């Protein structure tokens, strides 16, 4: 289990990796946002909650928020991140793939 949050164009995108066998349902999304609201405040309510198989990390176990944001903003992947420095590159590509259905809506102003 884990999560990674990225803000782009005033939209908060939360990626969640759930325990095996769990699926992200509308009910679970509501529970997550309710917890964010009560523990952190209304500013931290996610506009999008997207399930991914794993959270991408560097070899030093840092989450890849900045490279994912750069790709969202249109940077080519090879300019946004050094793939060789990623502990689990398949997770990075899975996050980018999971974003595709939401890209047009996210990038609208």
MODELLER restraints for C-alpha pairs under 7 A, 6 or more apart:
rsr = mdl.restraints
at = mdl.atoms
rsr.add(forms.Gaussian(group=physical.xy_distance, feature=features.Distance(at['CA:1:A'], at['CA:17:A']), mean=5.00, stdev=0.5))
rsr.add(forms.Gaussian(group=physical.xy_distance, feature=features.Distance(at['CA:1:A'], at['CA:18:A']), mean=4.69, stdev=0.5))
rsr.add(forms.Gaussian(group=physical.xy_distance, feature=features.Distance(at['CA:1:A'], at['CA:19:A']), mean=5.38, stdev=0.5))
rsr.add(forms.Gaussian(group=physical.xy_distance, feature=features.Distance(at['CA:2:A'], at['CA:16:A']), mean=5.83, stdev=0.5))
rsr.add(forms.Gaussian(group=physical.xy_distance, feature=features.Distance(at['CA:2:A'], at['CA:17:A']), mean=5.14, stdev=0.5))
rsr.add(forms.Gaussian(group=physical.xy_distance, feature=features.Distance(at['CA:2:A'], at['CA:18:A']), mean=6.85, stdev=0.5))
rsr.add(forms.Gaussian(group=physical.xy_distance, feature=features.Distance(at['CA:2:A'], at['CA:55:A']), mean=6.46, stdev=0.5))
rsr.add(forms.Gaussian(group=physical.xy_distance, feature=features.Distance(at['CA:3:A'], at['CA:14:A']), mean=6.79, stdev=0.5))
rsr.add(forms.Gaussian(group=physical.xy_distance, feature=features.Distance(at['CA:3:A'], at['CA:15:A']), mean=5.37, stdev=0.5))
rsr.add(forms.Gaussian(group=physical.xy_distance, feature=features.Distance(at['CA:3:A'], at['CA:16:A']), mean=4.38, stdev=0.5))
rsr.add(forms.Gaussian(group=physical.xy_distance, feature=features.Distance(at['CA:3:A'], at['CA:17:A']), mean=6.11, stdev=0.5))
rsr.add(forms.Gaussian(group=physical.xy_distance, feature=features.Distance(at['CA:3:A'], at['CA:55:A']), mean=6.48, stdev=0.5))
rsr.add(forms.Gaussian(group=physical.xy_distance, feature=features.Distance(at['CA:4:A'], at['CA:14:A']), mean=5.78, stdev=0.5))
rsr.add(forms.Gaussian(group=physical.xy_distance, feature=features.Distance(at['CA:4:A'], at['CA:15:A']), mean=5.15, stdev=0.5))
rsr.add(forms.Gaussian(group=physical.xy_distance, feature=features.Distance(at['CA:4:A'], at['CA:16:A']), mean=6.68, stdev=0.5))
rsr.add(forms.Gaussian(group=physical.xy_distance, feature=features.Distance(at['CA:4:A'], at['CA:55:A']), mean=6.77, stdev=0.5))
rsr.add(forms.Gaussian(group=physical.xy_distance, feature=features.Distance(at['CA:4:A'], at['CA:63:A']), mean=6.93, stdev=0.5))
rsr.add(forms.Gaussian(group=physical.xy_distance, feature=features.Distance(at['CA:4:A'], at['CA:65:A']), mean=6.82, stdev=0.5))
rsr.add(forms.Gaussian(group=physical.xy_distance, feature=features.Distance(at['CA:5:A'], at['CA:12:A']), mean=6.83, stdev=0.5))
rsr.add(forms.Gaussian(group=physical.xy_distance, feature=features.Distance(at['CA:5:A'], at['CA:13:A']), mean=5.62, stdev=0.5))
rsr.add(forms.Gaussian(group=physical.xy_distance, feature=features.Distance(at['CA:5:A'], at['CA:14:A']), mean=4.45, stdev=0.5))
rsr.add(forms.Gaussian(group=physical.xy_distance, feature=features.Distance(at['CA:5:A'], at['CA:15:A']), mean=6.24, stdev=0.5))
rsr.add(forms.Gaussian(group=physical.xy_distance, feature=features.Distance(at['CA:5:A'], at['CA:65:A']), mean=6.76, stdev=0.5))
rsr.add(forms.Gaussian(group=physical.xy_distance, feature=features.Distance(at['CA:6:A'], at['CA:12:A']), mean=5.89, stdev=0.5))
rsr.add(forms.Gaussian(group=physical.xy_distance, feature=features.Distance(at['CA:6:A'], at['CA:13:A']), mean=5.25, stdev=0.5))
rsr.add(forms.Gaussian(group=physical.xy_distance, feature=features.Distance(at['CA:6:A'], at['CA:14:A']), mean=6.56, stdev=0.5))
rsr.add(forms.Gaussian(group=physical.xy_distance, feature=features.Distance(at['CA:6:A'], at['CA:65:A']), mean=5.83, stdev=0.5))
rsr.add(forms.Gaussian(group=physical.xy_distance, feature=features.Distance(at['CA:6:A'], at['CA:69:A']), mean=6.31, stdev=0.5))
rsr.add(forms.Gaussian(group=physical.xy_distance, feature=features.Distance(at['CA:7:A'], at['CA:13:A']), mean=6.09, stdev=0.5))
rsr.add(forms.Gaussian(group=physical.xy_distance, feature=features.Distance(at['CA:8:A'], at['CA:69:A']), mean=6.82, stdev=0.5))
rsr.add(forms.Gaussian(group=physical.xy_distance, feature=features.Distance(at['CA:9:A'], at['CA:107:A']), mean=6.91, stdev=0.5))
rsr.add(forms.Gaussian(group=physical.xy_distance, feature=features.Distance(at['CA:11:A'], at['CA:47:A']), mean=5.85, stdev=0.5))
rsr.add(forms.Gaussian(group=physical.xy_distance, feature=features.Distance(at['CA:12:A'], at['CA:46:A']), mean=4.94, stdev=0.5))
rsr.add(forms.Gaussian(group=physical.xy_distance, feature=features.Distance(at['CA:12:A'], at['CA:47:A']), mean=5.25, stdev=0.5))
rsr.add(forms.Gaussian(group=physical.xy_distance, feature=features.Distance(at['CA:12:A'], at['CA:48:A']), mean=6.57, stdev=0.5))
rsr.add(forms.Gaussian(group=physical.xy_distance, feature=features.Distance(at['CA:13:A'], at['CA:46:A']), mean=5.79, stdev=0.5))
rsr.add(forms.Gaussian(group=physical.xy_distance, feature=features.Distance(at['CA:13:A'], at['CA:47:A']), mean=5.99, stdev=0.5))
rsr.add(forms.Gaussian(group=physical.xy_distance, feature=features.Distance(at['CA:13:A'], at['CA:48:A']), mean=4.79, stdev=0.5))
rsr.add(forms.Gaussian(group=physical.xy_distance, feature=features.Distance(at['CA:13:A'], at['CA:49:A']), mean=6.03, stdev=0.5))
rsr.add(forms.Gaussian(group=physical.xy_distance, feature=features.Distance(at['CA:14:A'], at['CA:46:A']), mean=6.06, stdev=0.5))
rsr.add(forms.Gaussian(group=physical.xy_distance, feature=features.Distance(at['CA:14:A'], at['CA:48:A']), mean=6.08, stdev=0.5))
rsr.add(forms.Gaussian(group=physical.xy_distance, feature=features.Distance(at['CA:14:A'], at['CA:49:A']), mean=4.75, stdev=0.5))
rsr.add(forms.Gaussian(group=physical.xy_distance, feature=features.Distance(at['CA:14:A'], at['CA:50:A']), mean=6.25, stdev=0.5))
rsr.add(forms.Gaussian(group=physical.xy_distance, feature=features.Distance(at['CA:15:A'], at['CA:49:A']), mean=5.82, stdev=0.5))
rsr.add(forms.Gaussian(group=physical.xy_distance, feature=features.Distance(at['CA:15:A'], at['CA:50:A']), mean=4.85, stdev=0.5))
rsr.add(forms.Gaussian(group=physical.xy_distance, feature=features.Distance(at['CA:15:A'], at['CA:51:A']), mean=5.74, stdev=0.5))
rsr.add(forms.Gaussian(group=physical.xy_distance, feature=features.Distance(at['CA:15:A'], at['CA:52:A']), mean=6.39, stdev=0.5))
rsr.add(forms.Gaussian(group=physical.xy_distance, feature=features.Distance(at['CA:16:A'], at['CA:50:A']), mean=6.20, stdev=0.5))
rsr.add(forms.Gaussian(group=physical.xy_distance, feature=features.Distance(at['CA:16:A'], at['CA:51:A']), mean=4.92, stdev=0.5))
rsr.add(forms.Gaussian(group=physical.xy_distance, feature=features.Distance(at['CA:16:A'], at['CA:52:A']), mean=5.91, stdev=0.5))
rsr.add(forms.Gaussian(group=physical.xy_distance, feature=features.Distance(at['CA:17:A'], at['CA:51:A']), mean=5.87, stdev=0.5))
rsr.add(forms.Gaussian(group=physical.xy_distance, feature=features.Distance(at['CA:17:A'], at['CA:52:A']), mean=5.17, stdev=0.5))
rsr.add(forms.Gaussian(group=physical.xy_distance, feature=features.Distance(at['CA:17:A'], at['CA:53:A']), mean=5.39, stdev=0.5))
rsr.add(forms.Gaussian(group=physical.xy_distance, feature=features.Distance(at['CA:17:A'], at['CA:54:A']), mean=5.15, stdev=0.5))
rsr.add(forms.Gaussian(group=physical.xy_distance, feature=features.Distance(at['CA:17:A'], at['CA:55:A']), mean=6.40, stdev=0.5))
rsr.add(forms.Gaussian(group=physical.xy_distance, feature=features.Distance(at['CA:24:A'], at['CA:51:A']), mean=6.27, stdev=0.5))
rsr.add(forms.Gaussian(group=physical.xy_distance, feature=features.Distance(at['CA:29:A'], at['CA:49:A']), mean=6.67, stdev=0.5))
rsr.add(forms.Gaussian(group=physical.xy_distance, feature=features.Distance(at['CA:33:A'], at['CA:45:A']), mean=5.33, stdev=0.5))
rsr.add(forms.Gaussian(group=physical.xy_distance, feature=features.Distance(at['CA:33:A'], at['CA:46:A']), mean=6.39, stdev=0.5))
rsr.add(forms.Gaussian(group=physical.xy_distance, feature=features.Distance(at['CA:36:A'], at['CA:44:A']), mean=6.04, stdev=0.5))
rsr.add(forms.Gaussian(group=physical.xy_distance, feature=features.Distance(at['CA:36:A'], at['CA:45:A']), mean=5.86, stdev=0.5))
rsr.add(forms.Gaussian(group=physical.xy_distance, feature=features.Distance(at['CA:37:A'], at['CA:44:A']), mean=6.48, stdev=0.5))
rsr.add(forms.Gaussian(group=physical.xy_distance, feature=features.Distance(at['CA:37:A'], at['CA:45:A']), mean=5.94, stdev=0.5))
rsr.add(forms.Gaussian(group=physical.xy_distance, feature=features.Distance(at['CA:52:A'], at['CA:94:A']), mean=6.68, stdev=0.5))
rsr.add(forms.Gaussian(group=physical.xy_distance, feature=features.Distance(at['CA:52:A'], at['CA:95:A']), mean=6.20, stdev=0.5))
rsr.add(forms.Gaussian(group=physical.xy_distance, feature=features.Distance(at['CA:52:A'], at['CA:98:A']), mean=6.93, stdev=0.5))
rsr.add(forms.Gaussian(group=physical.xy_distance, feature=features.Distance(at['CA:53:A'], at['CA:91:A']), mean=6.89, stdev=0.5))
rsr.add(forms.Gaussian(group=physical.xy_distance, feature=features.Distance(at['CA:54:A'], at['CA:91:A']), mean=5.37, stdev=0.5))
rsr.add(forms.Gaussian(group=physical.xy_distance, feature=features.Distance(at['CA:55:A'], at['CA:91:A']), mean=5.97, stdev=0.5))
rsr.add(forms.Gaussian(group=physical.xy_distance, feature=features.Distance(at['CA:56:A'], at['CA:63:A']), mean=6.08, stdev=0.5))
rsr.add(forms.Gaussian(group=physical.xy_distance, feature=features.Distance(at['CA:56:A'], at['CA:64:A']), mean=6.04, stdev=0.5))
rsr.add(forms.Gaussian(group=physical.xy_distance, feature=features.Distance(at['CA:56:A'], at['CA:88:A']), mean=5.82, stdev=0.5))
rsr.add(forms.Gaussian(group=physical.xy_distance, feature=features.Distance(at['CA:56:A'], at['CA:89:A']), mean=6.77, stdev=0.5))
rsr.add(forms.Gaussian(group=physical.xy_distance, feature=features.Distance(at['CA:56:A'], at['CA:91:A']), mean=4.93, stdev=0.5))
rsr.add(forms.Gaussian(group=physical.xy_distance, feature=features.Distance(at['CA:56:A'], at['CA:92:A']), mean=4.99, stdev=0.5))
rsr.add(forms.Gaussian(group=physical.xy_distance, feature=features.Distance(at['CA:57:A'], at['CA:63:A']), mean=4.51, stdev=0.5))
rsr.add(forms.Gaussian(group=physical.xy_distance, feature=features.Distance(at['CA:57:A'], at['CA:64:A']), mean=5.64, stdev=0.5))
rsr.add(forms.Gaussian(group=physical.xy_distance, feature=features.Distance(at['CA:57:A'], at['CA:86:A']), mean=5.81, stdev=0.5))
rsr.add(forms.Gaussian(group=physical.xy_distance, feature=features.Distance(at['CA:57:A'], at['CA:87:A']), mean=5.65, stdev=0.5))
rsr.add(forms.Gaussian(group=physical.xy_distance, feature=features.Distance(at['CA:57:A'], at['CA:88:A']), mean=6.46, stdev=0.5))
rsr.add(forms.Gaussian(group=physical.xy_distance, feature=features.Distance(at['CA:58:A'], at['CA:64:A']), mean=6.95, stdev=0.5))
rsr.add(forms.Gaussian(group=physical.xy_distance, feature=features.Distance(at['CA:58:A'], at['CA:85:A']), mean=5.76, stdev=0.5))
rsr.add(forms.Gaussian(group=physical.xy_distance, feature=features.Distance(at['CA:58:A'], at['CA:86:A']), mean=4.31, stdev=0.5))
rsr.add(forms.Gaussian(group=physical.xy_distance, feature=features.Distance(at['CA:58:A'], at['CA:87:A']), mean=5.12, stdev=0.5))
rsr.add(forms.Gaussian(group=physical.xy_distance, feature=features.Distance(at['CA:59:A'], at['CA:85:A']), mean=6.03, stdev=0.5))
rsr.add(forms.Gaussian(group=physical.xy_distance, feature=features.Distance(at['CA:59:A'], at['CA:86:A']), mean=5.65, stdev=0.5))
rsr.add(forms.Gaussian(group=physical.xy_distance, feature=features.Distance(at['CA:59:A'], at['CA:87:A']), mean=4.64, stdev=0.5))
rsr.add(forms.Gaussian(group=physical.xy_distance, feature=features.Distance(at['CA:67:A'], at['CA:80:A']), mean=5.03, stdev=0.5))
rsr.add(forms.Gaussian(group=physical.xy_distance, feature=features.Distance(at['CA:67:A'], at['CA:81:A']), mean=5.58, stdev=0.5))
rsr.add(forms.Gaussian(group=physical.xy_distance, feature=features.Distance(at['CA:70:A'], at['CA:80:A']), mean=5.78, stdev=0.5))
rsr.add(forms.Gaussian(group=physical.xy_distance, feature=features.Distance(at['CA:71:A'], at['CA:77:A']), mean=6.12, stdev=0.5))
rsr.add(forms.Gaussian(group=physical.xy_distance, feature=features.Distance(at['CA:71:A'], at['CA:80:A']), mean=6.31, stdev=0.5))
rsr.add(forms.Gaussian(group=physical.xy_distance, feature=features.Distance(at['CA:83:A'], at['CA:89:A']), mean=6.32, stdev=0.5))
